[in-house]
Amino acid sequence: MPGPPAVSVVAPLLLDERLLDAKLSIPLARPCFVSRGSLIADATGSDCRVVAVVAPAGYGKTNLLAQWAADEPRSSGWVSLDRFDDDPVALLTLVAAAFVRATGEASDLIADMRVHSLATLGRAAPRLAAALRGSAQSFVLFLDDLQVLGPAASDVLGVVLRGVPPGSQVVAASRVAQPHVPGLRAAGDVLEIGVRELALGAAAAQQIFRQANIELTPELASAVTARTEGWPVGLHLAATIAHDAHDASAVIVGNDRYVADYLYGESFAALPETTRMFLRRTAVLDHMCDELCSALMADTPVPNSLRDLESSNVFLIPEDRTRKWYRYHALYREFLLDELEREEASAVPRLHQLAAGWYEANSSPANAIEHLLQSPDHERCVSLVGSLGLITYQAGELATIRRWLTALGDDVVESCPPLGVLSAWIAVLSGQPLEAERWRGLLDTVTFEGPPVDGTASFASGRAMLQAAMCANGPEQMLVDACLALDAEPSWSVWRDFALSMAAEAYLTAGDIAAAADYFAQASERAGMVGNNDVRIRTDTQLALIHMDQGRWSEAADLLAGALDAIRDFRLNDYASAVLTFAAAARMALHRGDLEQADRELTRAMRARPVCTYVMPTVALKSRLSLAGTYLLMADNSTARHLVREIDDLLMHRPDMGVFVDQQRAMKELLSASGTASFSVTPLTPAELRLLPYLQTHLTVPEISARLFISRNTVSTEVGSIYRKLGASSRSEAVERAVAVGLLGA
């Protein structure tokens, strides 16, 4: 296969920033389209906070929204969605960015959306809804192409829409029914615009043909409208054909002339071959600019700039006001892809590789991955996924990394053991113990001598760090695994801080506090140098707990303050490392006599603990032991006992956990000796905490069970338990109580 040609580089603005700007830019209304003023007037004059525009492709939904935005006096924001935005974190980030751009309010809101993937429904979506609700000015947010969203992203959007205040609106366009509409309809809070409202009549047909320099008689206008059933894109195609044929009657000759493929074919056939080739090949692109299109055409001359082509092709749509980025109308793109498959099927993989090469050259590896997934170049794709995997996870976009791994397929992932290590890490960090154990078993006996894809010194080193973190065979083996990684990872390795932290936790589990403290200090220093916030937070917290045990409260306070600041600054509230930090902070607050602060920190720790499972046992056990001890000191024996039972469950899966077993035994003895000094309601279990955010949604019990992959009976039982523990009798009341006590919301 020949090497890729030299590719152009977009400067000076980074490509991803330009693409984001295009997605958030309100497009110009196309002058060739019929005015939708009456529909817009009805919608703006209604009291509905949500307007749902639902119709198949070709009904002018985007242009309706663009016309509305052009004349809207209220602050307006826009989001053009595509298939890559089907990720709750990505979606919330885009909507937050559109709101901030429109209103200039809540500048920190965008960063607040970058939470742990498990916290999008319970933390980020309510935070965004609260920002909308509290806006000092009226606004309209336009969301185009909502049909690309799957269930998880639709769920968080439903929560956000509840925050739209009176006087403001969200206008959402989609080809399919929008999941949030039934609930809003019941409350009289949605205006629905569908096919009936969007279909055009004979007068509109005459206007469209007049713009193509063709005059239609009333009879021909009625005929073509009947043939197309008022379908706007069909009328535009018919006008194009009539213009090329210089005959208005051409639109009503023959059979099935209103069928899109036929109409596209008629207009496409009249174009020069170089233009047809350009259109076919660039149809593989979701978004396009001149430089990217040139890369795909390689040595073939490019007929025109996209801006020039736009003037003669109504189906090439500008995505920004500078007309730098474009996309094809959905139906036209489908037609072009069919043409490409028919004329140049063998070229398709190469086109995706060329697009990937251009994106890589322009520092947009995530977009490169999307094209490589559609090519046979698995080796290159695996390398990029491996290098971006944990970074993408840390950005909160778990759905994206899962989609990449799923698209590669189990066979490809298993054939590249380093990618299996990544898959295991994703499962560990997202609280999926069964999946993590499955990958650990698959990786246990395999060998791999090729270069690693994740920045580790070797596959053996990466696997050893994973095995150390999962600690399936006790502290001695954990230390062996950590030392293997330490021997392999050089001083400059970005993984050395993690290897040091694993050695520290191995020594801690074995009871060698002095060695643990030394390695924690080394790991903290190294993590600070490379900017690994998660490791820095965890190691500083462990050092703080050691200092507390030794009565060195001042030193512990300084370490905890830094860890808490990092959690706040980098939005790490719902990560496993934060659970331990909050538990330590609660202990510190109790030592100072600040019961109110202690209670806040305890709530934060208890809320985040679902991600602390037995596949990260040292953090999970240490966190719960620290929490149980603090609750016991606060005479909340009920919660302390509950945590001890959770520790029992952890030790069932990881029985060989050194000093933690002794500490568990000692905690049980303290609880037994303390009797029943006080009573409190048993806290929500990790399973109940996972379910709790769904009570904010419109989802039924069967739908929630499908989301969480548990039985309907389990959902019903857990909902009843949540009601009892929160003292609620309905979903809305349970949500209110959960927000009040800090278990939901920002």
C-alpha positions in Angstrom: 0.0 0.0 0.0 1.5 3.4 -0.9 2.2 5.8 1.8 -0.1 8.7 2.5 0.6 12.0 0.6 1.7 15.1 2.4 -1.2 16.6 4.2 -2.1 20.1 5.0 -2.2 21.4 8.5 -4.8 23.8 9.8 -3.4 26.8 11.6 -3.2 28.7 13.8 -6.3 27.6 15.7 -6.3 23.9 16.8 -8.5 21.7 14.7 -10.6 20.4 17.5 -11.3 24.0 18.6 -12.5 24.8 15.1 -14.7 21.8 14.9 -16.2 22.7 18.3 -16.8 26.2 17.1 -18.6 24.9 14.1 -20.8 22.7 16.2 -21.7 25.7 18.4 -22.1 28.3 15.6 -25.6 29.3 14.6 -25.8 28.6 10.9 -27.1 31.1 8.4 -30.6 30.5 7.2 -30.5 29.4 3.5 -32.1 32.1 1.4 -33.3 29.5 -1.1 -35.6 28.0 1.4 -39.2 28.9 2.1 -39.9 31.2 5.1 -41.2 29.4 8.2 -42.2 32.6 9.9 -45.7 31.5 10.9 -44.4 28.3 12.5 -41.8 30.3 14.4 -44.3 32.9 15.6 -46.6 30.1 16.9 -43.7 28.5 18.8 -42.3 31.7 20.3 -45.8 32.8 21.2 -46.5 29.7 23.2 -45.8 29.2 26.8 -44.0 25.9 26.1 -40.5 25.6 27.4 -39.6 22.9 24.9 -40.3 22.8 21.2 -39.9 19.4 19.6 -39.5 19.4 15.8 -39.8 15.8 14.6 -39.9 14.7 11.0 -37.9 12.5 8.6 -34.9 13.8 6.7 -35.6 16.5 4.1 -38.4 18.4 5.9 -36.3 21.5 6.5 -35.8 21.1 10.3 -32.4 22.6 10.4 -33.4 25.6 8.3 -36.5 26.2 10.5 -34.2 26.4 13.5 -31.7 28.6 11.6 -34.5 31.0 10.6 -35.7 31.1 14.1 -32.3 31.8 15.5 -31.6 34.6 13.0 -34.6 36.6 14.2 -34.7 35.6 17.9 -34.3 38.6 20.2 -33.4 36.4 23.2 -29.9 35.1 23.9 -29.5 32.1 21.6 -27.2 29.1 21.7 -26.8 26.3 19.1 -25.6 22.7 19.1 -25.2 20.7 16.0 -25.1 17.1 17.1 -23.5 14.2 15.3 -23.0 10.5 16.0 -19.8 11.1 18.0 -21.8 13.1 20.6 -23.7 10.0 21.9 -21.9 10.2 25.2 -23.5 11.8 28.2 -20.4 13.8 29.1 -19.9 15.0 25.6 -23.5 16.0 25.2 -23.7 17.9 28.5 -20.4 19.7 27.7 -21.8 20.9 24.4 -25.1 22.1 25.8 -23.3 23.9 28.7 -20.9 25.5 26.2 -23.9 26.7 24.1 -25.6 28.1 27.2 -22.4 29.9 28.3 -21.8 31.2 24.8 -25.4 32.5 24.6 -25.7 34.1 28.0 -22.1 34.8 29.2 -23.1 33.2 32.5 -21.6 30.5 34.7 -18.1 30.4 33.1 -17.1 27.4 35.2 -20.2 25.4 34.0 -18.4 23.7 31.1 -15.7 22.3 33.3 -18.4 21.1 35.8 -19.7 18.7 33.1 -16.4 16.8 32.9 -17.4 14.4 35.7 -16.9 10.7 36.2 -19.2 8.9 33.7 -21.3 7.4 36.5 -22.1 10.9 37.8 -23.5 12.5 34.7 -27.1 11.8 35.7 -26.7 12.4 39.4 -24.4 15.4 39.4 -23.6 17.0 36.0 -27.2 17.0 34.6 -28.7 18.6 37.7 -25.9 21.1 37.8 -26.7 22.2 34.3 -30.4 22.2 35.0 -29.8 24.5 38.0 -27.7 26.9 35.8 -30.5 27.1 33.3 -33.1 27.6 36.0 -31.1 30.4 37.6 -30.3 32.3 34.4 -30.7 36.1 34.8 -31.8 36.4 31.2 -34.2 34.6 28.8 -32.6 32.3 26.3 -33.3 29.9 23.5 -31.1 26.8 23.0 -31.3 25.1 19.6 -30.3 21.4 19.5 -30.1 19.9 16.0 -30.1 16.2 15.0 -31.2 14.8 18.3 -31.8 11.4 16.8 -28.1 10.6 17.2 -28.5 10.2 21.0 -28.8 6.9 22.6 -30.6 6.1 25.9 -27.9 7.3 28.3 -27.4 10.7 26.6 -31.2 11.1 26.2 -31.7 10.4 29.9 -29.3 13.2 31.0 -30.9 15.6 28.5 -34.3 14.9 30.0 -33.0 16.0 33.4 -31.5 19.2 31.9 -34.8 20.1 30.1 -36.6 20.2 33.5 -34.4 23.2 34.3 -35.6 25.4 31.5 -37.3 28.4 33.2 -40.5 30.2 32.0 -39.7 32.7 29.3 -36.9 30.5 27.9 -37.0 27.6 25.4 -35.1 24.7 24.1 -35.8 23.8 20.5 -34.8 20.3 19.6 -35.0 18.9 16.0 -34.9 15.1 15.4 -35.9 12.6 12.7 -37.4 10.3 15.3 -39.6 10.7 18.4 -37.9 12.4 21.3 -37.9 10.4 24.5 -38.6 13.4 26.8 -41.7 14.5 24.9 -44.4 12.2 26.5 -43.6 13.5 30.0 -43.6 17.1 28.9 -46.7 16.6 26.9 -48.6 15.4 30.0 -47.5 18.6 31.7 -48.5 20.8 28.8 -44.8 21.9 28.5 -44.0 21.0 24.9 -45.0 22.3 21.5 -44.7 19.6 18.8 -44.0 20.5 15.2 -44.2 17.5 12.8 -44.6 16.4 9.2 -48.0 17.9 8.8 -46.8 21.4 9.9 -43.5 21.2 7.9 -45.0 19.9 4.6 -45.2 22.6 1.9 -48.1 23.7 -0.3 -48.5 24.8 -3.9 -47.6 28.4 -3.2 -44.3 27.3 -1.5 -43.6 25.1 -4.6 -44.0 28.0 -6.9 -41.6 30.0 -4.8 -39.0 27.3 -4.8 -39.2 26.9 -8.6 -39.1 30.7 -9.1 -35.8 30.7 -7.2 -34.6 28.2 -9.8 -35.8 30.5 -12.6 -38.7 28.3 -13.4 -42.3 29.6 -13.4 -44.9 27.0 -12.4 -48.5 27.3 -13.3 -50.9 26.8 -10.4 -51.8 23.4 -11.9 -48.2 22.2 -12.2 -47.5 23.5 -8.7 -50.4 21.5 -7.3 -49.3 18.4 -9.3 -45.7 18.5 -8.1 -46.8 19.2 -4.5 -49.0 16.2 -4.7 -46.3 14.0 -6.2 -43.8 15.0 -3.4 -46.5 15.1 -0.7 -45.2 18.5 0.2 -41.7 17.1 1.0 -39.4 20.1 0.9 -36.3 18.3 -0.3 -38.3 16.7 -3.0 -39.5 20.0 -4.2 -36.0 21.4 -4.3 -34.8 18.4 -6.3 -37.7 18.7 -8.7 -36.8 22.4 -9.2 -33.2 21.4 -9.9 -34.3 18.9 -12.5 -36.7 21.3 -14.1 -34.0 24.0 -14.3 -31.5 21.6 -16.0 -34.2 20.5 -18.4 -35.5 24.0 -19.1 -38.9 22.5 -18.8 -41.3 22.8 -15.8 -43.3 19.8 -17.0 -40.2 17.6 -16.6 -41.0 17.3 -12.9 -44.2 15.4 -13.5 -43.1 13.1 -16.3 -42.5 9.4 -15.8 -42.9 7.2 -12.8 -41.8 7.6 -9.1 -40.2 11.0 -9.8 -40.7 12.0 -6.1 -38.4 9.1 -5.0 -35.3 10.7 -3.5 -32.8 8.3 -5.2 -34.3 9.0 -8.6 -34.3 12.7 -8.1 -30.8 12.8 -6.8 -29.6 10.6 -9.7 -31.2 13.0 -12.2 -29.4 16.0 -10.7 -26.2 14.1 -10.1 -25.8 12.8 -13.6 -25.7 16.3 -15.1 -22.5 17.1 -13.2 -19.0 16.8 -14.6 -17.2 13.5 -13.7 -14.5 15.3 -11.6 -17.3 16.9 -9.5 -19.1 13.6 -9.2 -16.0 11.9 -8.0 -15.3 14.7 -5.5 -18.9 14.4 -4.1 -18.7 10.6 -3.9 -15.3 10.4 -2.1 -16.0 13.2 0.3 -19.2 11.6 1.4 -17.2 9.4 3.8 -16.7 12.6 5.9 -19.1 13.7 8.7 -17.6 17.2 8.5 -15.4 18.6 5.8 -13.2 21.6 5.0 -11.2 22.3 1.8 -7.9 21.0 3.3 -9.5 17.7 4.4 -11.2 17.2 1.0 -7.9 17.8 -0.8 -6.3 15.1 1.3 -9.0 12.6 0.3 -8.6 13.5 -3.4 -4.9 12.8 -3.2 -3.5 13.5 -6.7 -6.9 14.0 -8.3 -7.6 17.7 -9.0 -10.2 19.2 -6.8 -12.9 20.9 -8.9 -13.9 23.8 -6.7 -13.7 25.1 -3.2 -16.5 24.0 -0.9 -17.8 27.6 -0.8 -18.0 27.7 -4.6 -19.7 24.3 -4.7 -22.2 25.4 -2.1 -23.6 28.0 -4.4 -24.6 25.4 -6.9 -25.6 22.6 -4.5 -28.4 23.1 -2.0 -27.4 19.9 -0.3 -24.0 21.1 0.9 -24.7 22.8 4.2 -22.3 25.3 5.9 -21.8 24.5 9.6 -20.3 27.8 10.6 -20.7 31.5 9.6 -17.2 31.7 8.1 -18.1 28.9 5.7 -15.0 26.9 6.6 -16.7 23.7 7.6 -19.5 21.9 5.7 -21.6 18.8 5.8 -23.9 17.1 3.3 -27.6 16.9 3.8 -28.3 13.5 5.4 -30.3 12.1 2.5 -27.8 13.4 -0.1 -24.9 11.9 1.8 -26.7 8.5 1.8 -27.2 8.8 -1.9 -23.5 9.7 -2.5 -22.3 6.8 -0.3 -24.4 4.4 -2.4 -22.8 5.9 -5.5 -19.4 5.5 -3.9 -20.1 1.9 -3.1 -21.3 1.2 -6.6 -18.5 3.1 -8.5 -15.5 2.9 -6.2 -16.1 0.4 -3.5 -12.4 -0.6 -3.3 -11.5 3.0 -2.5 -13.5 3.3 0.6 -10.9 1.9 3.1 -8.2 4.1 1.6 -10.4 7.2 1.9 -10.9 6.6 5.6 -7.1 6.1 6.0 -6.4 9.3 4.2 -8.9 11.1 6.4 -7.4 9.6 9.5 -3.9 10.7 8.4 -5.1 14.3 7.9 -6.7 14.3 11.4 -3.6 12.9 13.0 -1.4 15.5 11.3 -3.8 18.2 12.7 -3.6 16.9 16.2 -7.1 15.4 16.3 -6.4 11.7 17.1 -10.0 11.0 18.3 -11.4 11.9 14.9 -8.6 9.8 13.3 -9.9 6.8 15.3 -13.4 7.3 14.0 -12.1 6.9 10.4 -9.7 4.1 11.2 -12.5 2.1 12.8 -14.0 2.0 9.3 -10.8 0.8 7.7 -8.8 -2.5 7.9 -5.9 -0.6 9.6 -6.4 -2.2 13.0 -2.8 -1.8 14.1 -2.9 1.9 13.7 -6.3 2.2 15.3 -5.3 0.0 18.2 -2.3 2.2 18.8 -4.4 5.4 18.9 -7.1 3.9 21.1 -4.4 2.6 23.5 -2.8 6.0 23.8 -6.1 7.9 24.2 -8.0 5.3 26.3 -7.3 6.4 29.8 -7.2 10.1 28.8 -10.7 9.8 27.3 -11.9 8.0 30.4 -10.4 10.7 32.7 -12.3 13.3 30.6 -15.4 11.4 31.7 -16.2 10.1 28.2 -16.6 6.4 29.2 -19.2 5.8 26.5 -16.8 6.9 23.8 -14.0 4.6 24.9 -16.4 1.7 25.2 -17.7 2.5 21.7 -14.2 2.4 20.3 -13.4 -0.9 22.0 -16.8 -2.4 20.9 -16.2 -1.3 17.3 -12.7 -2.9 17.3 -14.3 -6.1 18.5 -13.3 -8.6 21.1 -11.1 -10.5 18.7 -8.9 -7.5 17.9 -8.8 -6.4 21.6 -7.8 -9.9 22.7 -5.2 -10.1 20.0 -3.5 -7.0 21.4 -3.0 -7.7 25.2 -2.1 -4.1 26.0 -5.5 -3.1 24.8 -6.9 -5.8 27.1 -5.1 -4.1 30.0 -6.9 -0.9 29.0 -10.2 -2.6 28.9 -9.6 -4.0 32.4 -8.6 -0.6 33.7 -11.8 0.9 32.4 -13.8 -1.8 34.2 -11.9 -1.3 37.4 -12.2 2.5 37.4 -15.9 2.5 36.5 -16.9 0.0 39.2 -17.5 -3.1 37.0 -15.9 -5.9 39.0 -17.1 -8.8 36.9 -15.8 -7.3 33.7 -12.5 -6.4 35.3 -12.1 -10.0 36.6 -12.9 -11.4 33.2 -10.1 -9.3 31.6 -7.7 -10.2 34.4 -8.3 -13.9 33.8 -7.7 -13.5 30.0 -4.5 -11.5 30.5 -3.1 -13.8 33.2 -1.2 -16.2 30.9 -0.7 -14.3 27.7 2.6 -12.9 26.4 3.2 -9.9 24.2 6.6 -8.7 23.0 5.5 -5.8 20.8 5.6 -2.1 21.7 3.0 -1.1 24.3 0.2 1.3 23.2 -0.4 3.0 26.6 3.0 4.5 27.4 4.2 1.7 29.7 7.7 0.3 29.4 6.3 -3.1 28.3 3.1 -5.2 28.3 4.4 -7.1 31.3 4.9 -3.9 33.3 1.4 -2.6 32.4 -0.2 -6.0 33.4 1.8 -6.0 36.6 0.5 -2.6 37.7 -3.1 -3.8 36.9 -2.6 -6.9 38.9 -1.1 -5.0 41.8 -4.1 -2.6 41.8 -6.6 -5.5 41.8 -4.6 -7.4 44.5 -6.2 -10.8 43.8 -3.4 -12.8 45.5 -2.5 -10.9 48.6 0.0 -8.2 49.6 3.1 -10.3 48.9 2.2 -10.9 45.3 1.0 -7.2 45.1 4.5 -6.1 46.1 6.1 -8.5 43.5 3.9 -7.1 40.8 4.7 -3.5 41.9 8.5 -4.2 42.0 8.3 -5.7 38.5 6.8 -2.5 37.2 9.3 -0.4 39.2 12.2 -2.3 37.6 10.7 -1.8 34.1 9.5 1.8 34.3 12.5 4.3 34.0 12.7 7.4 36.1 11.1 9.5 33.3 8.2 7.2 32.7 4.7 8.7 33.1 3.7 5.4 34.8 6.5 5.4 37.4 4.4 7.3 39.9 1.7 4.7 39.7 4.1 1.9 40.2 5.5 3.6 43.2 2.0 4.1 44.6 1.3 0.4 44.1 4.4 -0.6 46.0 3.4 1.8 48.8 -0.1 0.2 49.1 1.5 -3.2 49.1 3.7 -2.3 52.0 0.7 -0.7 53.8 -1.4 -3.8 53.3 1.5 -5.9 54.7 1.8 -3.7 57.7 5.1 -2.0 57.0 4.0 1.6 57.6 7.5 3.2 57.4 8.2 1.7 53.9 4.7 2.6 52.8 5.1 6.2 53.9 8.4 6.4 52.0 7.0 5.1 48.8 3.8 7.2 49.1 6.1 10.3 49.4 8.1 9.3 46.3 4.9 8.6 44.3 3.4 11.9 45.4 6.5 13.9 44.2 6.6 12.0 40.9 2.8 12.4 40.3 3.2 16.2 40.9 5.9 16.3 38.3 3.9 14.6 35.6 0.5 16.1 36.5 -1.1 12.8 37.5 -3.8 14.2 39.8 -5.5 10.9 40.7 -2.2 9.4 42.0 -1.3 12.6 43.8 -4.7 12.8 45.5 -4.5 9.2 46.6 -0.9 9.2 47.8 -1.3 12.5 49.7 -4.4 11.2 51.4 -2.7 8.0 52.4 0.2 10.0 53.9 -2.3 12.2 55.7 -4.0 9.2 57.3 -0.6 7.8 58.4 0.2 11.2 60.0 -3.2 11.2 61.7 -2.5 7.8 63.2 0.8 9.1 64.5 -0.8 12.3 65.9 0.8 14.6 63.4 -2.4 16.5 62.6 -0.9 19.7 61.2 1.1 17.8 58.5 -2.0 15.8 57.7 -4.1 18.9 57.4 -1.7 20.4 54.8 -1.8 17.2 52.7 -5.5 17.0 52.8 -6.0 20.6 51.9 -4.0 20.1 48.7 -5.9 16.9 47.9 -9.3 18.5 48.4 -8.3 21.5 46.2 -7.3 19.1 43.4 -10.6 17.2 43.7 -12.5 20.5 43.4 -10.3 21.9 40.6 -10.3 18.8 38.4 -13.9 17.7 39.2 -12.9 14.3 40.7 -15.6 14.1 43.3 -16.9 10.8 42.0 -13.6 9.0 41.4 -12.4 6.2 43.8 -9.5 8.2 45.0 -11.9 11.0 46.2 -13.7 8.5 48.5 -10.6 8.0 50.6 -9.9 11.8 50.7 -13.4 12.6 51.8 -13.2 10.0 54.5 -9.9 11.4 55.7 -11.3 14.9 55.6 -14.3 13.8 57.7 -12.0 12.4 60.3 -9.9 15.6 60.3 -13.1 17.8 60.7 -14.2 15.6 63.6 -10.8 16.0 65.3 -11.3 19.8 65.0 -14.8 19.5 66.5 -16.5 20.7 63.3 -19.4 18.3 63.2 -21.1 20.1 60.3 -18.1 19.8 58.1 -17.5 16.2 59.1 -21.1 15.4 58.1 -20.6 17.1 54.7 -17.4 15.1 54.0 -19.0 11.9 55.1 -21.9 12.5 52.7 -19.5 13.1 49.8 -17.6 9.9 50.6 -20.7 7.8 51.0 -22.2 9.1 47.7 -19.1 8.3 45.7 -18.4 4.8 47.1 -20.2 2.8 44.4 -17.0 3.0 42.3 -14.9 1.6 45.2 -15.3 -2.2 44.6 -13.3 -5.2 45.4 -11.2 -5.0 42.2 -9.5 -1.9 43.8 -9.5 -3.5 47.3 -6.9 -1.4 49.1 -8.8 1.9 48.4 -12.2 0.3 49.0 -11.2 -1.3 52.3 -9.3 1.7 53.6 -12.1 4.1 52.8 -14.8 2.1 54.5 -12.7 1.4 57.6 -12.0 5.1 57.9 -15.6 6.0 57.4 -16.8 3.3 59.9 -14.4 4.7 62.5 -15.6 8.2 62.1 -19.3 7.2 62.2 -18.5 5.2 65.3 -16.9 8.3 67.0 -20.1 10.2 66.0 -22.2 7.6 67.8 -23.8 6.5 64.5 -23.5 2.8 65.1 -26.1 1.9 62.5 -24.1 3.4 59.6 -20.8 2.0 61.0 -22.3 -1.5 61.1 -23.5 -1.1 57.6 -20.0 -0.2 56.4 -18.6 -3.2 58.3 -21.0 -5.5 56.4 -19.8 -3.9 53.1 -16.2 -4.7 54.2 -17.3 -8.3 54.8 -18.5 -8.5 51.3 -15.2 -7.0 50.0 -13.2 -9.6 51.9 -15.3 -12.4 50.6 -13.8 -11.6 47.2 -10.3 -10.6 48.5 -9.8 -12.6 51.7 -6.0 -12.1 51.8 -5.7 -8.4 52.6 -3.2 -8.4 55.3 -3.7 -5.7 58.0 -7.1 -4.8 56.7 -8.4 -8.2 58.0 -7.1 -7.4 61.5 -8.6 -3.9 61.3 -11.9 -5.2 60.3 -11.9 -7.6 63.3 -10.9 -4.7 65.6 -13.7 -2.6 64.2 -16.3 -5.3 64.9 -15.1 -5.6 68.5 -15.4 -1.8 69.0 -18.9 -1.9 67.6 -19.8 -4.8 69.8 -18.5 -3.0 72.9 -20.3 0.2 72.0 -23.7 -1.3 72.0 -26.5 0.8 70.5 -25.6 4.3 71.6 -27.7 5.9 68.9 -29.9 5.0 66.0 -29.9 6.4 62.5 -31.4 5.3 59.2 -29.3 2.8 57.3 -27.5 4.6 54.4 -28.2 3.9 50.8 -26.3 0.9 49.5 -24.0 1.3 46.5 -26.7 -0.4 44.3 -29.3 2.1 45.6 -27.0 5.0 44.9 -26.6 3.8 41.3 -30.3 3.7 40.9 -31.2 7.0 42.7 -30.4 9.4 39.8 -32.9 7.6 37.6 -35.7 8.7 39.8 -35.3 12.2 38.3 -36.1 10.8 34.8 -39.3 9.9 33.0 -38.2 6.2 32.9 -40.5 3.4 34.1 -39.4 0.5 36.3 -38.9 -1.8 33.3 -36.8 0.9 31.5 -34.7 1.5 34.6 -34.1 -2.2 34.9 -32.9 -2.2 31.2 -30.5 0.7 31.9 -28.9 -1.0 34.9 -29.1 -4.6 33.7 -31.0 -5.8 36.7 -34.4 -7.3 37.1 -37.6 -5.4 37.5 -38.2 -6.9 40.9 -34.7 -5.7 42.0 -35.5 -2.2 40.8 -38.9 -2.2 42.6 -37.2 -3.4 45.8 -34.5 -0.9 45.7 -36.9 2.0 44.9 -38.9 1.0 48.0 -35.8 0.9 50.1 -34.8 4.3 48.9 -38.2 5.7 49.8 -38.0 4.2 53.3 -34.5 5.4 53.9 -35.2 9.0 52.7 -38.6 9.2 54.3 -40.3 9.7 51.0 -43.5 8.4 49.4 -43.0 9.4 45.8 -40.2 9.8 43.2 -40.3 13.6 43.3 -40.2 13.6 47.1 -37.3 11.1 47.1 -35.4 13.3 44.7 -36.0 16.4 46.8 -34.8 14.6 49.9 -31.7 13.3 48.1 -30.8 16.8 46.9 -31.3 18.2 50.4 -28.9 15.7 52.0 -26.3 16.0 49.2 -26.9 12.6 47.4 -28.0 14.3 44.2 -27.0 17.5 42.5 -23.7 19.3 42.3 
